[in-house]
Amino acid sequence: MVFSKVAVVARRDGQTSLMFRMANERANQIVEAQVRVAMARSETTPEGEQVRRFYDLALARTRSPIFVLTWTVIHPITEDSPLHGATRESLVDCEGEIIVSVTGIDETFSQPIHARWSYLPEEIVWGARFVDIMSTLPDDRRRVDYTRFHDVEGME
């Protein structure tokens, strides 16, 4: 598994969203792939105790029956999101971190696979989007340009 080096916060389908890319670098498929994303941050309890809390982030899609090429994971930042109103500075102040966990089954060996990644505030690009990496070959097969997998561009 490979994860984009950065996550982005931008509008997707009319909603400000946190997004990152994952890709399956295996020569085979991952079946029943599932992704979970949480936000960790430091908080102070009413009693003055410093604690680290975790908040699950609701995703546009959490499962893929067959994970072959790439998957852009999307967390719409609604009023109910722990990221609602967040900025890069507020994430730095609370020691925020986006934690990703992916599981699935290797189709060839029928063995479970696990991958984990995280994004710190300095690894989240605000107001940018990932460049398009998909193209169609003359024989109508889909091709992924992995040389641009981590690239982002500013929004207009």
N, C-alpha and C positions, 0 to 999 in steps of 0.2 A: 504494500500500500504506500502511496505517496500522497502527502497533503500539501496544499499550496503553502508557500512560505509566509503568506499574509492572509488575513481575512479582510473583507471590505464591508463598509456600511454605506449603502446607497439605496435608491428606490428600485423596487422590483415589483411589477404588476401593481403600481400605484401606491405601494406601502414601503416605508423605510424598513430596511431589513439588514441583518447581519448575514454575510455569506462567506463560504470558503469552498474550495474544491478538494475533491479526493479523486484518486485514480487507482485502478487495479493494474499493477505492473506485471501481474502473473500472466503466463501464457494460456491460462484457463479461466473459467468463470468462478465467481464467488456466488453461491446460491443462498437465498434467504438472508441477504445482508441487512443489518440493522445498525442505525446510528443513534447515539444519544449525545446530547450536548448540555453542559451545565455551566453556569457562571459561578465562580468562587470569588468571594470578597471578604475583607476584614471588616468587622462591625464592632461597635461597642454596645453592650447590653445596658438596660436602664440601671443596672447595679454597677456599671463602670468596668465590667470585665471585657477584655478583648477576645473575640471569637472569630473563627473562620467559618463562614456559612456557604452552603451550596444551594443553588437555585436551578431547577431544570428549566431549559429553554424549549418552548413549544416549536416544533419544526413543521414546515409545509409538507414534508414527506419523511417518514422515519424508516421505511422499509423499501427494499428493492428485491423482487423475486430472483433477478439475475443481474449481478454487478459485473459488467464486462469492461467498459471503457472509463468514463468519468461520471462524476456525480457532483453537482453543485448543491451543497446543503444550505437551506434557507431558513432563517429564523425571522419571521415578521415581527418588527418591534411595535407592538400594540401598546395600549395603555396598561395592560396587564403584565407586560414584559418587565423583567428585572432590569433590562437595558433602557427602558423608557426614560427619556430625559438625560441619558448618560452622555458624557463627552470623553475625549481622550484624557483630559485632566482629571475628571471625576473617577475614571477607572484607575489612573495612576494613584490618586489619593487613597482609594480603598483597597489597593493592591489587587485589583480585579484580574481575573484570568478566565479565559474560555477554554473548557476542557472537553475534548471529543473522545468518544469511545465507539469503536466499530467492531462488530462481530459478524460472522458468517460461516459458511461451510465451503471448504475447498472441494470443487466438483470432482476433480480427478482422484483425490485421496480420501474423500469423505471425512476429512479431519476439520475440526473447528479452527478458525483463524481469529485472531484478536489484534487490534491495532489501537494505539492511543496517541493523541497529539494535543498540544495546547497552544493558545495564542495569548501573549501578554499585550498590554495596552500599546506598546510601541510596534507591535506586529499587526495592528488593525489600522487599515487605511480608510479614512473617512472621505466620502464624496468621490469615490472611484469605483470602477467596475472591472471585472476580469475581461481581458481581450478574448475575442472569439477564437477558439482553437479547433473547431470542427469544420471539416470540408467533405465534399463528396467526390470520389474518384470517378473516372469515366465509366467504370462498370457498376456504378451506383452503390459501391461499398462506402461506408463512413470511415473517415481517417481523422485521427487526433494528432495535432501538431504539438507534441510534448515539449518542444524547444521553447514554446511560449506559455507553458502551463502556469507559471508563476507570475506572468506579466499582468499589470493593471494599467488602466488609462483613466484620466480625469473625465468627469462628467461635464457636459456642456451646460 
